[in-house]
Amino acid sequence: MTINLTDGDGLITCLNIPPGAGWKTSKGPKWTFKDNKSGSLADPTVGEMLNIQFNSKKGVFTVKANVKKAELMDPDAGDISTSIMIGGDGFLNMQAWQPKAKGKQLVTP
């Protein structure tokens, strides 16, 4: 699984989450991946965490990514887009994500 965050300045961060080791499964079903900060996913100073949960009533998956300590070059560079690749399938979210709290959080207006 690969998750990219981009803004008007280009790529903010790219998470390459490998299959297998590092993933935990819990009821729901829910899968969680947490970076061990070894640098195996990219920058060892950036902390990544990913949760995927399946809602069987609605038949949908919810994907939540948490990226800590990634630097925005310009917090005012415009909307942030998210793309997710799972295997050969790609998904693009063009919602108007906006940075707030001096670039420490992303919100939709």
C-alpha positions in Angstrom: 0.0 0.0 0.0 1.3 3.4 -0.9 -0.2 6.7 0.4 0.9 10.1 -1.1 0.1 13.5 0.2 0.7 16.4 -2.2 0.0 20.1 -2.2 0.8 23.1 -4.6 4.5 22.7 -3.9 4.5 19.0 -4.8 5.0 15.8 -2.7 4.7 16.3 1.1 5.2 12.6 2.0 5.0 9.2 0.5 4.2 6.2 2.7 5.2 2.8 1.4 3.5 0.3 3.8 4.8 -3.2 3.2 2.7 -6.4 3.5 3.4 -8.8 6.3 5.5 -7.9 9.3 4.4 -4.8 11.2 0.7 -5.2 10.7 -1.7 -6.1 13.6 -5.2 -7.5 13.1 -8.0 -6.9 15.6 -11.8 -7.4 15.7 -13.9 -5.4 13.4 -12.1 -6.5 11.2 -9.4 -3.9 11.7 -5.8 -3.8 10.6 -3.1 -1.4 12.0 0.4 -0.7 10.9 2.8 1.4 13.0 6.2 2.5 11.9 9.0 1.5 14.2 11.0 4.6 13.1 13.9 2.5 11.7 13.8 4.3 8.4 12.4 1.2 6.7 9.4 3.3 5.4 11.4 6.3 4.4 12.5 9.1 6.8 13.3 7.7 10.3 12.3 11.0 11.9 8.7 10.8 10.6 6.2 8.6 12.5 3.6 6.8 10.4 0.5 4.9 11.5 -2.2 3.4 9.4 -5.6 2.0 10.3 -7.9 0.1 8.0 -11.3 -0.9 9.2 -14.1 -2.7 7.4 -17.7 -1.7 8.1 -19.7 -4.9 7.2 -23.1 -3.0 7.5 -22.2 -0.4 4.9 -19.8 -2.6 3.0 -17.0 0.0 3.0 -13.4 0.3 4.2 -12.2 3.3 6.2 -8.5 4.2 5.9 -6.9 6.6 8.4 -3.3 7.6 8.1 -1.4 9.5 10.8 1.9 11.1 9.8 3.8 12.9 12.5 6.8 15.3 12.1 6.5 15.6 8.3 7.4 19.1 7.3 5.3 21.3 5.0 7.6 23.5 3.1 4.8 26.2 2.8 1.7 25.7 5.0 -0.1 28.1 2.6 0.7 26.1 -0.6 -2.9 25.3 -1.2 -5.2 22.3 -0.9 -3.7 18.9 -0.1 -4.7 15.8 -2.2 -4.4 12.2 -1.0 -3.8 9.2 -3.3 -3.8 5.6 -2.2 -2.4 2.6 -4.2 -3.4 -0.9 -3.1 -1.8 -3.4 -5.4 -2.7 -2.2 -8.9 -5.7 -0.2 -7.8 -5.5 3.6 -7.2 -7.8 5.9 -5.3 -7.6 9.7 -5.4 -9.2 12.1 -2.8 -9.5 15.6 -4.1 -11.2 17.0 -1.0 -10.0 20.5 0.0 -7.7 19.5 2.8 -6.3 22.6 4.5 -3.4 22.8 6.9 -4.2 24.4 10.3 -2.3 24.9 13.6 0.8 26.1 11.6 0.7 23.0 9.4 0.4 20.5 12.3 -3.1 19.3 11.4 -5.2 18.8 8.2 -8.9 19.5 8.1 -11.6 19.7 5.5 -13.5 23.1 5.5 
